[in-house]
Amino acid sequence: MKQKLKLFTCLGILLLGCTKDFGDIIIDTFDFTFEGTNEDTGFVYQELTTTFDINFSRQIDGATFFFDYEILEGEGYFEDTDGNHYDGGEIELEKLNFEYKYVPTIIGKHRILVKALDYRKNQKEVELEYIIDYAPFTVLLNKVSNQFIINRENAIELTMLSENPSLTLEKDYIVTYSIEGGTGTIIYNGEDLEVNKEYAFEKGSSELIYFPTTLGTHTITVTSTSPDGLVKVVTLEVFVENIAFSINASLENNE
């Protein structure tokens, strides 16, 4: 009886050991595939949707996968669907079909090596490419009135709008200005703006004041740099004159 018990115990231990080894062999045997699909063109700071899929021929309970990436060319970062910034480094995946948004920070060609790893560090790689350019934007500098009077506040309007509404970057436009053909000052929100000094403006239209101090034709040049780094220059020519006035005189007749 004791010999039979020992025999069953030995067989049980042997069976457990073989089952464990066999289980490991099964996990290693079933290979997995890793695919990535991306928007391959876009603008600086535009969020470009990129989807990933991990698949294997047989579902294995408890299989754990990790995600990592390396920028081979270009500069940028990934964000998850909640907007959390991800600069790289292995992270464990909660699901095998997932999405990230790539946010490029410079123009040019971007090459990203994306990696999926299982718990044994078996690795699959996908290389993604993006071609990035500046987003076009519009700068307008307009007169509110055709008459500009010396030593008076004269209204002008500056408008800056991106032509790509999908950009989510919340940064200001940087504006400088210069005057040729005369002297004067631009005023914004009650503040005198210095010539050739940088000032931050929000996108949209801004009401400005031009206060000229000399007569003649003035050329106002505005240089605007968009949040992603594109530079545009616009000019506005105004003729500054004296305020019109008249004198009425009559001669009194004394007899």
C-alpha positions as CSV (number, residue, x, y, z in Angstrom):
1,M,0.0,0.0,0.0
2,K,2.8,2.4,0.9
3,Q,4.6,1.6,-2.3
4,K,1.5,2.4,-4.4
5,L,1.1,5.7,-2.5
6,K,4.7,6.6,-3.2
7,L,4.2,5.7,-6.9
8,F,1.1,7.9,-7.2
9,T,2.9,10.8,-5.4
10,C,5.9,10.5,-7.8
11,L,3.6,10.4,-10.8
12,G,1.7,13.4,-9.6
13,I,4.9,15.5,-9.1
14,L,6.1,14.4,-12.5
15,L,2.8,15.3,-14.1
16,L,2.8,18.7,-12.5
17,G,6.3,19.4,-13.6
18,C,5.6,18.3,-17.2
19,T,2.4,20.4,-17.3
20,K,4.3,23.5,-16.2
21,D,7.0,23.0,-18.8
22,F,4.4,22.2,-21.5
23,G,2.5,25.3,-20.7
24,D,5.6,27.4,-21.1
25,I,6.2,25.7,-24.4
26,I,2.7,26.5,-25.6
27,I,3.1,30.2,-24.8
28,D,6.4,30.3,-26.7
29,T,5.1,28.3,-29.6
30,F,2.1,30.5,-30.5
31,D,3.7,33.5,-32.2
32,F,2.1,36.9,-32.4
33,T,1.8,39.7,-35.0
34,F,2.1,43.4,-34.5
35,E,0.7,46.0,-36.9
36,G,0.5,49.8,-36.9
37,T,-1.6,52.1,-39.1
38,N,-1.0,55.9,-39.1
39,E,-1.9,59.2,-40.8
40,D,1.3,59.7,-42.7
41,T,1.1,63.5,-43.4
42,G,0.2,66.4,-41.1
43,F,1.4,69.6,-39.5
44,V,3.6,70.5,-36.6
45,Y,1.7,69.9,-33.3
46,Q,-1.2,68.3,-35.1
47,E,-2.4,65.1,-33.3
48,L,-2.0,62.3,-35.9
49,T,-4.1,59.2,-35.1
50,T,-2.1,55.9,-35.0
51,T,-3.7,52.5,-34.3
52,F,-2.0,49.3,-33.2
53,D,-3.1,45.7,-33.2
54,I,-1.5,42.6,-31.6
55,N,-2.8,39.3,-32.7
56,F,-1.9,35.6,-32.2
57,S,-3.3,32.4,-33.5
58,R,-4.6,31.1,-30.1
59,Q,-6.0,33.0,-27.1
60,I,-3.8,32.4,-24.1
61,D,-5.0,33.5,-20.7
62,G,-2.7,35.6,-18.7
63,A,-0.5,36.6,-21.6
64,T,1.0,40.1,-20.9
65,F,2.2,42.5,-23.6
66,F,4.3,45.7,-23.4
67,F,4.6,48.7,-25.7
68,D,7.6,51.0,-26.4
69,Y,8.9,53.3,-29.1
70,E,12.0,55.0,-30.4
71,I,12.2,58.1,-32.6
72,L,14.7,57.4,-35.3
73,E,14.3,60.6,-37.2
74,G,12.4,63.8,-36.3
75,E,11.1,65.1,-33.0
76,G,7.8,64.5,-31.3
77,Y,5.9,62.3,-28.8
78,F,2.9,60.1,-28.4
79,E,-0.3,60.9,-26.4
80,D,-2.9,58.4,-25.3
81,T,-6.6,58.9,-26.0
82,D,-6.9,60.8,-22.7
83,G,-4.3,63.3,-23.8
84,N,-1.6,61.9,-21.4
85,H,1.9,62.6,-22.7
86,Y,4.1,59.5,-23.3
87,D,7.8,60.0,-24.0
88,G,8.7,56.3,-24.3
89,G,9.7,53.5,-22.0
90,E,8.1,50.1,-21.6
91,I,4.4,50.2,-20.5
92,E,2.1,47.3,-20.0
93,L,-0.8,47.2,-22.3
94,E,-4.4,46.9,-21.0
95,K,-5.7,45.7,-24.4
96,L,-4.2,44.4,-27.6
97,N,-6.0,46.8,-30.0
98,F,-5.2,50.3,-29.0
99,E,-4.7,53.9,-30.2
100,Y,-2.1,56.7,-29.7
101,K,-1.8,60.1,-31.3
102,Y,1.6,61.1,-32.6
103,V,2.4,64.8,-32.1
104,P,5.3,66.1,-34.2
105,T,7.2,69.2,-33.0
106,I,9.3,69.9,-36.1
107,I,8.8,69.8,-39.9
108,G,10.3,67.1,-42.1
109,K,10.4,63.3,-42.3
110,H,9.7,61.4,-39.0
111,R,10.5,57.8,-38.6
112,I,9.3,56.0,-35.4
113,L,10.3,52.4,-34.4
114,V,7.4,51.0,-32.4
115,K,7.8,47.8,-30.4
116,A,5.5,45.2,-28.9
117,L,6.9,42.7,-26.4
118,D,5.4,39.7,-24.7
119,Y,6.2,38.7,-21.1
120,R,9.3,36.7,-22.2
121,K,10.6,39.8,-24.1
122,N,9.9,38.3,-27.5
123,Q,9.7,41.4,-29.7
124,K,7.9,42.6,-32.8
125,E,8.7,45.9,-34.5
126,V,6.9,48.3,-36.8
127,E,8.5,51.4,-38.4
128,L,6.1,54.3,-39.0
129,E,6.7,57.3,-41.2
130,Y,5.2,60.8,-41.1
131,I,5.8,63.7,-43.4
132,I,5.3,67.0,-41.5
133,D,4.9,70.5,-42.7
134,Y,3.9,73.9,-41.2
135,A,0.2,74.5,-41.0
136,P,-0.8,77.4,-43.3
137,F,-2.1,80.5,-41.5
138,T,-3.5,83.8,-42.5
139,V,-2.3,87.3,-41.3
140,L,-4.2,90.4,-42.2
141,L,-3.5,94.0,-41.2
142,N,-6.3,96.4,-42.2
143,K,-7.4,100.0,-41.8
144,V,-10.6,100.7,-40.0
145,S,-10.7,104.1,-41.7
146,N,-8.9,105.6,-44.7
147,Q,-8.2,108.8,-42.8
148,F,-5.1,108.9,-40.5
149,I,-4.6,112.1,-38.5
150,I,-1.3,113.1,-36.9
151,N,-1.1,112.9,-33.1
152,R,-4.5,111.2,-33.0
153,E,-5.5,107.6,-32.2
154,N,-6.3,105.8,-35.5
155,A,-7.8,102.3,-35.5
156,I,-6.3,99.4,-37.3
157,E,-7.0,95.6,-37.0
158,L,-4.7,92.6,-36.9
159,T,-6.1,89.2,-37.7
160,M,-4.3,85.8,-37.4
161,L,-6.0,82.5,-38.1
162,S,-4.8,79.0,-38.7
163,E,-6.1,77.4,-41.9
164,N,-6.0,74.0,-40.2
165,P,-8.7,73.8,-37.5
166,S,-7.6,70.4,-36.3
167,L,-4.5,71.9,-34.6
168,T,-5.0,71.7,-30.8
169,L,-1.9,73.6,-29.7
170,E,-2.9,76.3,-27.3
171,K,0.0,78.8,-27.7
172,D,0.2,82.5,-28.7
173,Y,1.4,84.1,-31.9
174,I,4.5,86.2,-31.6
175,V,4.3,89.6,-33.2
176,T,6.8,92.4,-33.9
177,Y,6.4,95.6,-35.9
178,S,8.4,98.3,-37.6
179,I,7.6,101.7,-39.2
180,E,9.1,103.2,-42.3
181,G,8.5,106.7,-43.8
182,G,7.6,108.3,-40.6
183,T,7.3,107.8,-36.8
184,G,4.5,106.5,-34.7
185,T,3.5,103.9,-32.1
186,I,1.1,101.0,-32.1
187,I,-1.1,100.7,-28.9
188,Y,-2.8,97.5,-27.8
189,N,-5.1,97.2,-24.8
190,G,-3.8,100.6,-23.6
191,E,-0.1,99.6,-23.8
192,D,2.4,101.3,-26.1
193,L,4.2,98.6,-28.0
194,E,7.9,99.1,-28.7
195,V,9.2,98.8,-32.3
196,N,10.9,95.4,-33.0
197,K,10.0,94.0,-29.6
198,E,8.2,90.7,-29.4
199,Y,4.6,90.6,-28.1
200,A,2.2,87.6,-27.6
201,F,-1.2,87.7,-29.3
202,E,-4.0,85.2,-29.3
203,K,-5.4,83.9,-32.6
204,G,-8.3,85.8,-34.0
205,S,-8.8,89.6,-34.5
206,S,-7.2,92.2,-32.3
207,E,-8.1,95.9,-32.3
208,L,-5.0,98.1,-32.4
209,I,-4.4,101.9,-32.4
210,Y,-1.8,103.6,-34.5
211,F,-0.6,107.0,-33.1
212,P,1.5,108.7,-35.8
213,T,3.7,111.7,-34.8
214,T,4.9,112.8,-38.3
215,L,3.1,113.6,-41.6
216,G,3.4,111.7,-44.8
217,T,3.1,108.1,-46.0
218,H,3.9,105.5,-43.3
219,T,4.5,101.8,-44.0
220,I,3.7,99.6,-41.0
221,T,5.3,96.1,-41.2
222,V,4.1,93.3,-38.9
223,T,6.0,90.0,-38.6
224,S,3.9,87.2,-37.1
225,T,5.3,83.8,-36.0
226,S,2.7,81.1,-35.6
227,P,2.8,78.6,-32.6
228,D,4.4,76.0,-34.7
229,G,7.1,78.3,-36.0
230,L,6.0,79.5,-39.4
231,V,6.7,83.2,-40.1
232,K,4.6,85.6,-42.2
233,V,5.2,89.3,-42.9
234,V,2.4,91.8,-43.9
235,T,2.5,95.5,-44.5
236,L,0.0,98.4,-44.4
237,E,0.5,101.8,-46.0
238,V,-1.2,104.8,-44.5
239,F,-1.2,108.5,-45.3
240,V,-0.9,110.7,-42.3
241,E,-2.3,114.2,-42.5
242,N,-3.3,117.2,-40.4
243,I,-6.8,117.5,-39.2
244,A,-8.8,119.6,-41.6
245,F,-9.9,123.0,-40.3
246,S,-11.1,126.3,-41.6
247,I,-11.1,129.9,-40.5
248,N,-14.1,132.2,-41.1
249,A,-13.4,135.9,-40.9
250,S,-15.6,138.9,-41.6
251,L,-14.6,142.5,-41.8
252,E,-16.7,144.8,-39.8
253,N,-17.9,147.9,-41.8
254,N,-17.6,151.1,-39.6
255,E,-19.1,154.2,-41.1
